[in-house]
Each structure stands twice: as C-alpha cells, then as structure tokens.
Amino acid sequence: LLDGAPRPELRKWRFNAVSNYSFRGGMLNGVRLGGAYRWQNKSALGFPVRILADGSAIADVSKPYFGAAETNVDAWIGYSRKLWKDKVRWSVQVNVRNIGKGNRLVSVSVQPDGTPDSPRIVTPQSWSLTNSFEF
C-alpha cells in the first residue's frame, strides 16, 4: 500500500555541518570556538482515509499529512594550556546544545483526520561544562 509513498515518521533528507576554530598565538592563544547545524526535512505523519464505493476504508497515500522540518544549532567555546612544566595539558569547554529550544511537543503521527496521535518531547536547550587533563 505504501509503495512509492513517503515512509511514515522517516525524513528523506538531512544535513549536518560542524565547524571548529582554534587560536594559535596572540591574546587568544589556546581558545577554541565551534558550532554545529543540524537540519531534517519534513516527515510524513500519517495518511487520510478514503471511503470506497463498497463502504470500505483505505489509506490515501497520495495525500500524506506532513510534520514540520527541524533545525538544531549547537555552540561551544573552550580553552586549553599546558601546566606543571608542560607535562600536563588542561582543557575546559562549555557546550550549549539545541540553542533556543524549549520544552514542547511535536507530533510523531496523526489520526486519519489529521489530529495529533502520538507526540514526542523536543530535546530542550542544555548546557555542559567539561574539564580534562592529559598527561
């Protein structure tokens, strides 16, 4: 029945990009900056029902209900330097994931009339701080 139709709950296209920059020398020596961008196109959430002449119902796969595309952005800033006569490298980094996202629900599937069926919670913005020592 779904042959040639969009796959429910799967996204056809995705795009990911990651960038990092480290300063070497000068006033910002040891500082690093980075970011990530993640995009997913719309997904099929379900299909309307069509009533046939004999009274039976069949999913109309030619007119899917679609959910919105999703975009997520991350950023980080870090610093590292050598300590104890250059025997140990200390690094600290702050990461922010899903910038600007809050707690909200997004439909994963819909009823045949287009009303939401199964929601999921969008991963909200989060912060993390990491420290590491290499020796």
NORJOPE-V903365 format. One line per field, one symbol per residue. ss: DSSP state (H for helix, E for strand, - for the rest). phi: phi as a letter, one per 20 degrees, with the letter a starting at -180 (. if undefined). psi: psi as a letter, one per 40 degrees, with the letter a starting at -180 (. if undefined). Layout:
# NORJOPE-V903365
ss->???
phi->???
psi->???
This chain:
# NORJOPE-V903365
ss->-------E--E--EEEEEEEEE--------EEEEEEEEEE--EEEEEEEEE-----EEEEEEEEEE---EEEEEEEEEEEEEE----EEEEEEEEEE-------EEEEEE-----EEEEEE----EEEEEEEEE-
phi->.egnefffmddfcbbccccccdecomfdgneccbbbccccffcfdrcfddeegenedbfefecfedeffcccccbbcbbbbecllmecddccbddcdlgnedfbdcfdbcfgenfgdcecefffgcdbcccbcdb
psi->deheiihheihdiihhhhiihhhgiadeheiiiiiihhhhaiiheaiihhhideeiiihgeegihiiiihhihiiihiiiiiigffdhhhiihhhhifheiahiihhdiiideeiichiihhhihiiihiiihh.
